[in-house]
């Protein structure tokens, strides 16, 4: 196997897929990249068994095709030290030689036959195409709300709910919930799956580099995302996602309109004085003003700040976990948001008031906290 490739092009592709590799692999060969060269196309694979990511490069200068695995960390650390220049890879047996006009590296390789084969989808797999910018937007809006719950693994991913009239991405950790709905992404058949957090994060990092459509295919166990130059295959989370629609309140008579950044910055400033265990902040809304307050009696500290708003409803005081509220506000796209409440014991909704796309709908739900008397 012998070919010539640009050092910068190769490094960029390797860094994009290297996040797949786990620090605690059960198989030593999974610490390697798989290089496979055929028909002037170099396909590089990284895997942790459950998630496999591939990237492809067109190679002009090929003397001999073949396949080999190369230690990932060693190869990336090597390439980081090169400026833009052509590198010649020569593979002989278990030895990989990387040469350039002024020198060479010798790295250990392993047989490609020992590398695990990625799973294949069955014949009944569902398929849908999603514009890359739409999928990126959906993951941006939802991924942060996923849980880290070993007892409820279905909460540890993004739920893709494919209906005849829309496609919805949902994430929740039982305290907060985010959903992003598109009425212009219509699947051929109704279906659903849960995408684990790790491959969702990998997609989120790759999608800014893509401008075309993403082809998504999935069956009961695995999903495949095909992008220009990249392919991601992952095992899906097994289980039934909770009925998220049933927890979204529909009758919220108390509605607050507020500048998103002003509200978020106020929450962050005041939360410095909240109790470190609870992170409780209180919102007291009356008239056209909202007071954001927090205190920690253990350290005799407190803070409050008044935020201008427009309010329709009765005077109300409600408590939220400050870091959850701040995260939600940071991940909404609009200048102004609407905070809709019914009473201090029921979930509140946070909705963006402006949108650049009539086909999208974003909603955040946040469970309240008890306010101590």
The 8 nearest C-alpha neighbors of each residue, nearest first, counted from 0:
[[1, 63, 64, 65, 90, 89, 2, 66],
 [2, 0, 89, 63, 62, 88, 61, 90],
 [1, 3, 61, 88, 60, 87, 62, 4],
 [2, 4, 87, 60, 86, 88, 85, 61],
 [5, 3, 85, 86, 6, 87, 58, 2],
 [4, 6, 85, 8, 7, 84, 9, 86],
 [5, 7, 9, 8, 84, 83, 85, 10],
 [8, 6, 10, 83, 9, 5, 11, 82],
 [9, 7, 11, 5, 10, 6, 12, 4],
 [8, 10, 6, 12, 7, 11, 5, 13],
 [11, 9, 13, 7, 12, 8, 14, 6],
 [12, 10, 14, 8, 9, 13, 7, 15],
 [11, 13, 15, 9, 10, 14, 8, 16],
 [14, 12, 10, 15, 16, 11, 17, 9],
 [13, 15, 17, 11, 12, 16, 10, 18],
 [16, 14, 12, 13, 17, 11, 18, 205],
 [15, 17, 18, 13, 14, 19, 52, 45],
 [16, 18, 14, 19, 20, 13, 15, 45],
 [19, 17, 20, 16, 15, 201, 14, 21],
 [20, 18, 17, 46, 16, 45, 21, 47],
 [19, 21, 18, 47, 17, 46, 45, 30],
 [22, 20, 23, 24, 47, 19, 18, 30],
 [21, 23, 24, 20, 30, 47, 25, 19],
 [24, 22, 21, 25, 20, 26, 47, 30],
 [23, 25, 26, 21, 22, 29, 27, 47],
 [24, 26, 23, 27, 29, 47, 28, 21],
 [27, 25, 24, 28, 29, 30, 47, 23],
 [26, 28, 29, 30, 24, 25, 31, 23],
 [27, 29, 30, 31, 26, 114, 113, 109],
 [30, 28, 31, 27, 26, 46, 47, 24],
 [29, 31, 28, 27, 71, 70, 20, 32],
 [32, 30, 70, 71, 69, 29, 28, 68],
 [31, 33, 69, 45, 68, 71, 44, 34],
 [32, 34, 68, 44, 43, 67, 31, 35],
 [35, 33, 43, 67, 66, 68, 42, 32],
 [36, 34, 66, 42, 41, 65, 43, 33],
 [37, 35, 41, 64, 65, 40, 66, 42],
 [36, 38, 40, 39, 64, 35, 41, 65],
 [37, 39, 40, 36, 64, 41, 58, 57],
 [40, 38, 58, 37, 57, 59, 61, 41],
 [41, 39, 57, 37, 38, 56, 36, 58],
 [42, 40, 36, 56, 55, 35, 57, 43],
 [41, 43, 55, 35, 54, 34, 40, 36],
 [42, 44, 34, 54, 33, 53, 55, 35],
 [45, 43, 53, 33, 32, 52, 42, 46],
 [46, 44, 32, 52, 51, 19, 16, 20],
 [45, 47, 51, 48, 50, 20, 19, 29],
 [46, 48, 20, 49, 50, 21, 29, 19],
 [49, 47, 46, 50, 51, 115, 117, 29],
 [50, 48, 234, 47, 233, 51, 46, 232],
 [51, 49, 233, 48, 47, 46, 232, 234],
 [52, 50, 46, 232, 231, 45, 233, 47],
 [53, 51, 231, 45, 230, 44, 16, 46],
 [54, 52, 44, 230, 43, 229, 231, 45],
 [53, 55, 229, 43, 228, 42, 230, 12],
 [54, 56, 42, 228, 41, 43, 40, 229],
 [57, 55, 41, 40, 58, 42, 54, 228],
 [56, 58, 40, 39, 41, 59, 55, 42],
 [59, 57, 39, 40, 60, 56, 41, 4],
 [60, 58, 61, 39, 57, 3, 4, 2],
 [59, 61, 3, 2, 58, 62, 4, 39],
 [62, 60, 2, 63, 59, 1, 39, 58],
 [61, 63, 1, 2, 60, 64, 0, 3],
 [62, 64, 0, 1, 61, 65, 2, 36],
 [65, 63, 0, 36, 37, 1, 62, 61],
 [64, 66, 0, 36, 35, 63, 37, 67],
 [65, 67, 35, 34, 111, 36, 0, 68],
 [66, 68, 111, 34, 110, 33, 109, 108],
 [67, 69, 33, 109, 32, 108, 111, 31],
 [68, 70, 108, 31, 32, 71, 33, 67],
 [71, 69, 31, 73, 72, 30, 74, 32],
 [72, 70, 31, 74, 32, 73, 30, 69],
 [73, 71, 75, 74, 70, 76, 30, 31],
 [72, 74, 76, 71, 70, 75, 77, 106],
 [73, 75, 77, 71, 72, 76, 70, 78],
 [74, 76, 78, 72, 77, 73, 79, 71],
 [77, 75, 73, 79, 74, 78, 72, 80],
 [76, 78, 74, 75, 79, 80, 73, 81],
 [77, 79, 75, 80, 81, 76, 10, 74],
 [80, 78, 76, 77, 81, 75, 10, 82],
 [79, 81, 78, 77, 82, 76, 75, 6],
 [82, 80, 78, 79, 83, 6, 84, 77],
 [81, 83, 84, 80, 7, 6, 79, 78],
 [82, 84, 7, 6, 81, 5, 85, 8],
 [83, 85, 6, 5, 82, 86, 81, 7],
 [86, 84, 5, 4, 6, 3, 87, 99],
 [87, 85, 99, 4, 3, 98, 6, 5],
 [86, 88, 3, 98, 97, 2, 89, 99],
 [89, 87, 97, 2, 1, 96, 3, 86],
 [88, 90, 1, 96, 95, 0, 87, 91],
 [91, 89, 95, 0, 94, 96, 1, 92],
 [90, 92, 94, 93, 95, 89, 0, 96],
 [91, 93, 94, 90, 108, 95, 110, 109],
 [94, 92, 108, 109, 107, 91, 95, 110],
 [93, 95, 107, 91, 108, 92, 90, 106],
 [96, 94, 90, 106, 105, 89, 108, 107],
 [95, 97, 105, 89, 104, 88, 98, 90],
 [98, 96, 88, 104, 103, 87, 105, 86],
 [99, 97, 103, 87, 86, 102, 96, 104],
 [98, 100, 86, 102, 101, 103, 87, 85],
 [101, 99, 102, 98, 103, 86, 85, 87],
 [102, 100, 99, 103, 98, 104, 86, 97],
 [103, 101, 99, 98, 100, 104, 97, 86],
 [102, 104, 98, 97, 99, 105, 96, 101],
 [105, 103, 97, 96, 98, 106, 102, 95],
 [104, 106, 96, 95, 97, 103, 94, 107],
 [107, 105, 95, 94, 96, 104, 108, 69],
 [108, 106, 94, 95, 93, 69, 105, 109],
 [107, 109, 93, 69, 94, 68, 95, 67],
 [108, 110, 68, 93, 67, 111, 69, 107],
 [111, 109, 112, 67, 113, 68, 108, 93],
 [110, 112, 67, 113, 114, 68, 66, 109],
 [113, 111, 110, 114, 115, 67, 66, 109],
 [112, 114, 111, 110, 115, 28, 109, 68],
 [113, 115, 111, 112, 28, 116, 33, 29],
 [116, 114, 117, 113, 48, 112, 29, 46],
 [115, 117, 118, 114, 48, 119, 113, 112],
 [116, 118, 115, 119, 51, 232, 48, 50],
 [119, 117, 116, 120, 221, 232, 233, 234],
 [118, 120, 121, 117, 221, 232, 116, 223],
 [121, 119, 218, 124, 122, 221, 118, 217],
 [120, 122, 123, 124, 119, 218, 217, 219],
 [121, 123, 124, 120, 218, 125, 119, 217],
 [122, 124, 121, 125, 218, 120, 217, 219],
 [125, 123, 218, 217, 122, 121, 216, 120],
 [126, 124, 217, 216, 218, 123, 127, 188],
 [127, 125, 216, 215, 124, 217, 128, 214],
 [126, 128, 215, 186, 214, 216, 129, 125],
 [129, 127, 214, 213, 215, 212, 130, 126],
 [128, 130, 213, 212, 131, 134, 127, 214],
 [131, 129, 212, 133, 132, 213, 211, 134],
 [130, 132, 134, 212, 133, 213, 211, 210],
 [131, 133, 135, 130, 134, 136, 210, 206],
 [134, 132, 136, 130, 135, 131, 137, 129],
 [133, 135, 137, 131, 136, 132, 138, 130],
 [136, 134, 132, 138, 133, 137, 203, 139],
 [137, 135, 139, 133, 134, 138, 132, 140],
 [136, 138, 134, 140, 135, 139, 179, 133],
 [137, 139, 135, 141, 142, 140, 136, 134],
 [140, 138, 136, 137, 141, 135, 142, 330],
 [139, 141, 137, 138, 330, 136, 142, 179],
 [142, 140, 138, 177, 170, 143, 144, 139],
 [141, 143, 138, 144, 145, 139, 140, 157],
 [142, 144, 141, 145, 140, 139, 326, 170],
 [145, 143, 171, 170, 142, 141, 172, 176],
 [146, 144, 171, 170, 155, 172, 143, 142],
 [145, 147, 172, 155, 154, 148, 171, 144],
 [148, 146, 155, 149, 145, 154, 172, 152],
 [147, 149, 151, 150, 146, 152, 155, 154],
 [148, 150, 151, 152, 147, 155, 146, 154],
 [149, 151, 148, 152, 153, 147, 154, 155],
 [150, 152, 148, 153, 149, 154, 155, 147],
 [153, 151, 155, 154, 149, 148, 150, 236],
 [154, 152, 155, 151, 240, 238, 236, 156],
 [153, 155, 152, 146, 156, 151, 172, 145],
 [156, 154, 146, 152, 145, 153, 147, 196],
 [155, 157, 195, 196, 194, 154, 145, 193],
 [156, 158, 170, 194, 193, 169, 159, 168],
 [157, 159, 193, 169, 168, 192, 160, 170],
 [160, 158, 168, 192, 191, 167, 193, 161],
 [159, 161, 191, 167, 166, 158, 168, 162],
 [162, 160, 166, 190, 189, 191, 159, 186],
 [161, 163, 189, 165, 164, 166, 160, 186],
 [164, 162, 165, 189, 185, 186, 188, 161],
 [163, 165, 162, 185, 182, 166, 184, 183],
 [166, 164, 182, 162, 185, 181, 184, 163],
 [165, 167, 161, 181, 184, 180, 160, 162],
 [166, 168, 180, 160, 179, 159, 181, 169],
 [167, 169, 159, 179, 178, 158, 160, 137],
 [170, 168, 178, 158, 157, 177, 141, 167],
 [171, 169, 157, 145, 141, 144, 177, 176],
 [170, 172, 176, 145, 144, 173, 175, 154],
 [171, 173, 146, 145, 174, 175, 154, 144],
 [174, 172, 171, 175, 176, 146, 154, 366],
 [175, 173, 366, 172, 365, 176, 171, 323],
 [176, 174, 365, 364, 171, 173, 172, 366],
 [175, 177, 171, 364, 363, 170, 144, 365],
 [178, 176, 363, 141, 170, 169, 362, 171],
 [177, 179, 169, 362, 168, 361, 141, 180],
 [178, 180, 361, 168, 167, 137, 360, 169],
 [179, 181, 167, 360, 359, 166, 168, 361],
 [182, 180, 359, 166, 183, 358, 165, 184],
 [181, 183, 165, 358, 184, 164, 166, 359],
 [182, 184, 181, 358, 185, 165, 166, 164],
 [185, 183, 182, 166, 181, 165, 186, 129],
 [184, 186, 165, 163, 183, 164, 166, 187],
 [187, 185, 188, 127, 163, 161, 184, 189],
 [186, 188, 185, 189, 127, 163, 126, 125],
 [189, 187, 186, 190, 163, 162, 125, 161],
 [190, 188, 162, 161, 163, 186, 187, 191],
 [189, 191, 161, 188, 160, 162, 192, 125],
 [192, 190, 160, 159, 161, 193, 189, 158],
 [191, 193, 159, 158, 194, 160, 235, 190],
 [194, 192, 158, 236, 157, 156, 235, 159],
 [193, 195, 157, 156, 235, 158, 236, 192],
 [196, 194, 156, 197, 198, 236, 155, 199],
 [195, 197, 156, 199, 198, 200, 155, 194],
 [196, 198, 200, 199, 195, 201, 19, 50],
 [199, 197, 201, 200, 196, 195, 202, 50],
 [200, 198, 196, 202, 197, 201, 203, 195],
 [199, 201, 203, 197, 198, 202, 196, 204],
 [202, 200, 198, 204, 203, 199, 197, 205],
 [203, 201, 205, 199, 204, 200, 206, 198],
 [202, 204, 200, 201, 206, 205, 135, 199],
 [205, 203, 201, 202, 206, 200, 207, 15],
 [204, 206, 202, 203, 207, 208, 201, 15],
 [205, 207, 209, 208, 203, 202, 204, 135],
 [208, 206, 209, 205, 204, 135, 203, 132],
 [209, 207, 206, 205, 210, 204, 131, 227],
 [210, 208, 206, 207, 211, 131, 227, 205],
 [209, 211, 131, 208, 212, 132, 207, 130],
 [212, 210, 209, 131, 130, 213, 227, 226],
 [213, 211, 130, 131, 129, 128, 214, 210],
 [212, 214, 226, 129, 128, 131, 225, 130],
 [213, 215, 128, 225, 224, 127, 212, 129],
 [216, 214, 224, 127, 126, 223, 128, 213],
 [215, 217, 126, 223, 125, 222, 124, 127],
 [218, 216, 222, 124, 125, 221, 223, 126],
 [217, 219, 124, 220, 221, 120, 125, 222],
 [218, 220, 221, 217, 235, 192, 124, 237],
 [221, 219, 235, 218, 234, 222, 237, 217],
 [222, 220, 234, 235, 233, 217, 218, 219],
 [221, 223, 217, 233, 216, 232, 234, 218],
 [222, 224, 232, 216, 231, 215, 217, 225],
 [225, 223, 215, 231, 214, 230, 232, 226],
 [224, 226, 230, 214, 213, 229, 223, 215],
 [225, 227, 229, 213, 230, 228, 224, 214],
 [228, 226, 229, 209, 225, 211, 230, 213],
 [227, 229, 55, 54, 226, 230, 56, 53],
 [230, 228, 54, 226, 53, 227, 225, 55],
 [229, 231, 225, 53, 52, 224, 226, 54],
 [232, 230, 52, 224, 223, 51, 53, 225],
 [231, 233, 223, 51, 222, 50, 52, 224],
 [234, 232, 50, 222, 221, 49, 51, 235],
 [233, 235, 221, 49, 220, 50, 222, 236],
 [236, 234, 221, 220, 194, 193, 237, 233],
 [237, 235, 193, 195, 153, 194, 238, 234],
 [236, 238, 235, 153, 239, 220, 193, 152],
 [239, 237, 153, 240, 236, 152, 193, 192],
 [240, 238, 241, 153, 237, 193, 192, 242],
 [239, 241, 153, 238, 242, 158, 154, 193],
 [242, 240, 243, 239, 153, 154, 244, 245],
 [243, 241, 244, 245, 240, 246, 239, 247],
 [242, 244, 245, 241, 246, 247, 240, 169],
 [243, 245, 246, 247, 242, 248, 241, 249],
 [244, 246, 243, 247, 242, 248, 241, 249],
 [247, 245, 244, 243, 248, 242, 346, 364],
 [246, 248, 244, 245, 249, 243, 364, 346],
 [249, 247, 250, 246, 251, 346, 245, 348],
 [248, 250, 251, 247, 246, 341, 252, 348],
 [251, 249, 248, 252, 341, 340, 339, 253],
 [252, 250, 341, 340, 339, 253, 249, 248],
 [251, 253, 341, 312, 250, 254, 340, 339],
 [254, 252, 312, 340, 311, 251, 339, 341],
 [255, 253, 339, 311, 310, 338, 252, 340],
 [256, 254, 310, 338, 337, 309, 339, 257],
 [257, 255, 337, 309, 308, 336, 310, 338],
 [256, 258, 308, 335, 336, 259, 255, 337],
 [257, 259, 335, 261, 260, 262, 334, 336],
 [260, 258, 335, 262, 261, 336, 334, 263],
 [261, 259, 263, 262, 258, 264, 334, 328],
 [260, 262, 264, 258, 259, 263, 265, 306],
 [261, 263, 265, 259, 260, 264, 258, 266],
 [264, 262, 260, 266, 265, 261, 325, 328],
 [265, 263, 267, 261, 266, 262, 260, 268],
 [264, 266, 262, 268, 263, 267, 269, 261],
 [265, 267, 263, 269, 264, 268, 270, 262],
 [266, 268, 264, 270, 265, 269, 263, 325],
 [269, 267, 265, 266, 270, 271, 264, 272],
 [268, 270, 266, 271, 302, 267, 272, 265],
 [271, 269, 273, 272, 267, 268, 266, 321],
 [270, 272, 269, 273, 268, 267, 293, 302],
 [273, 271, 270, 301, 294, 300, 293, 269],
 [274, 272, 294, 293, 270, 278, 295, 271],
 [273, 275, 295, 278, 276, 277, 294, 279],
 [276, 274, 278, 277, 273, 295, 272, 279],
 [275, 277, 274, 278, 279, 273, 295, 320],
 [276, 278, 279, 274, 275, 320, 273, 321],
 [279, 277, 274, 273, 320, 275, 321, 276],
 [280, 278, 320, 277, 319, 321, 273, 318],
 [279, 281, 293, 318, 319, 292, 321, 320],
 [282, 280, 318, 292, 317, 291, 293, 283],
 [281, 283, 291, 317, 316, 290, 318, 284],
 [282, 284, 316, 290, 289, 315, 281, 317],
 [285, 283, 289, 315, 314, 288, 282, 316],
 [284, 286, 314, 288, 287, 289, 283, 315],
 [285, 287, 288, 310, 284, 314, 309, 289],
 [288, 286, 309, 308, 310, 285, 307, 289],
 [287, 289, 307, 308, 286, 285, 306, 284],
 [288, 290, 284, 306, 283, 305, 307, 285],
 [291, 289, 305, 283, 304, 282, 306, 292],
 [290, 292, 282, 304, 303, 281, 305, 289],
 [293, 291, 303, 281, 302, 280, 269, 290],
 [294, 292, 280, 273, 302, 301, 272, 269],
 [293, 295, 301, 273, 272, 300, 296, 302],
 [294, 296, 274, 273, 300, 297, 298, 299],
 [295, 297, 299, 298, 294, 300, 274, 301],
 [298, 296, 295, 299, 274, 300, 294, 275],
 [297, 299, 296, 300, 295, 274, 294, 301],
 [300, 298, 296, 297, 295, 301, 294, 272],
 [301, 299, 295, 298, 294, 272, 296, 302],
 [302, 300, 294, 272, 293, 295, 299, 303],
 [303, 301, 269, 293, 292, 272, 294, 304],
 [302, 304, 292, 291, 269, 293, 290, 305],
 [303, 305, 291, 290, 292, 306, 265, 302],
 [304, 306, 290, 289, 291, 288, 307, 303],
 [307, 305, 289, 288, 290, 308, 304, 262],
 [308, 306, 288, 289, 287, 305, 257, 309],
 [307, 309, 257, 287, 288, 256, 310, 306],
 [310, 308, 256, 287, 255, 257, 311, 307],
 [311, 309, 255, 287, 254, 308, 286, 312],
 [310, 312, 254, 253, 255, 309, 313, 252],
 [313, 311, 253, 252, 310, 254, 314, 315],
 [312, 314, 315, 253, 311, 285, 284, 252],
 [315, 313, 285, 284, 312, 316, 286, 283],
 [314, 316, 284, 283, 313, 317, 285, 343],
 [317, 315, 283, 282, 284, 343, 281, 318],
 [316, 318, 343, 282, 281, 315, 283, 319],
 [319, 317, 281, 368, 367, 280, 370, 282],
 [320, 318, 367, 368, 280, 279, 321, 281],
 [319, 321, 279, 278, 323, 322, 280, 324],
 [320, 322, 324, 323, 278, 280, 319, 279],
 [321, 323, 325, 324, 320, 326, 278, 267],
 [324, 322, 326, 325, 321, 320, 327, 175],
 [325, 323, 321, 327, 326, 322, 328, 320],
 [324, 326, 322, 328, 323, 327, 263, 321],
 [327, 325, 329, 323, 324, 328, 322, 330],
 [326, 328, 324, 330, 329, 325, 323, 331],
 [327, 329, 325, 330, 331, 326, 263, 324],
 [330, 328, 326, 327, 331, 325, 263, 332],
 [331, 329, 327, 328, 140, 326, 332, 139],
 [330, 332, 328, 329, 333, 351, 327, 140],
 [333, 331, 330, 351, 334, 354, 353, 329],
 [334, 332, 353, 351, 335, 331, 352, 354],
 [333, 335, 259, 258, 336, 332, 353, 260],
 [336, 334, 258, 259, 333, 257, 352, 351],
 [337, 335, 351, 352, 350, 259, 257, 256],
 [336, 338, 256, 350, 255, 349, 339, 351],
 [337, 339, 349, 255, 348, 254, 256, 336],
 [338, 340, 254, 348, 251, 347, 253, 337],
 [341, 339, 347, 253, 251, 342, 254, 338],
 [340, 342, 251, 252, 253, 345, 339, 250],
 [341, 343, 344, 345, 340, 315, 317, 346],
 [344, 342, 317, 345, 316, 367, 341, 318],
 [345, 343, 342, 367, 346, 369, 368, 317],
 [346, 344, 342, 343, 367, 347, 341, 366],
 [347, 345, 366, 365, 367, 364, 348, 344],
 [346, 348, 340, 365, 339, 364, 366, 345],
 [347, 349, 364, 339, 363, 338, 350, 365],
 [350, 348, 338, 363, 337, 364, 362, 339],
 [349, 351, 337, 362, 336, 352, 348, 363],
 [352, 350, 336, 333, 353, 337, 335, 331],
 [353, 351, 336, 335, 350, 333, 337, 354],
 [354, 352, 333, 351, 355, 334, 335, 332],
 [353, 355, 356, 333, 352, 357, 351, 332],
 [354, 356, 357, 353, 359, 333, 358, 332],
 [357, 355, 358, 354, 359, 360, 353, 181],
 [356, 358, 359, 355, 354, 360, 182, 181],
 [359, 357, 182, 356, 181, 183, 360, 180],
 [360, 358, 181, 180, 357, 356, 182, 361],
 [359, 361, 180, 179, 181, 362, 358, 357],
 [362, 360, 179, 178, 180, 350, 359, 351],
 [361, 363, 350, 178, 177, 349, 179, 360],
 [364, 362, 177, 349, 176, 348, 350, 178],
 [363, 365, 348, 176, 175, 347, 349, 177],
 [366, 364, 175, 347, 346, 174, 367, 348],
 [365, 367, 346, 174, 175, 347, 364, 345],
 [368, 366, 319, 318, 346, 344, 365, 345],
 [369, 367, 318, 319, 370, 320, 366, 279],
 [368, 370, 371, 318, 367, 344, 317, 343],
 [371, 369, 318, 368, 372, 317, 281, 279],
 [372, 370, 369, 368, 318, 279, 281, 317],
 [371, 370, 369, 316, 318, 281, 317, 368]]
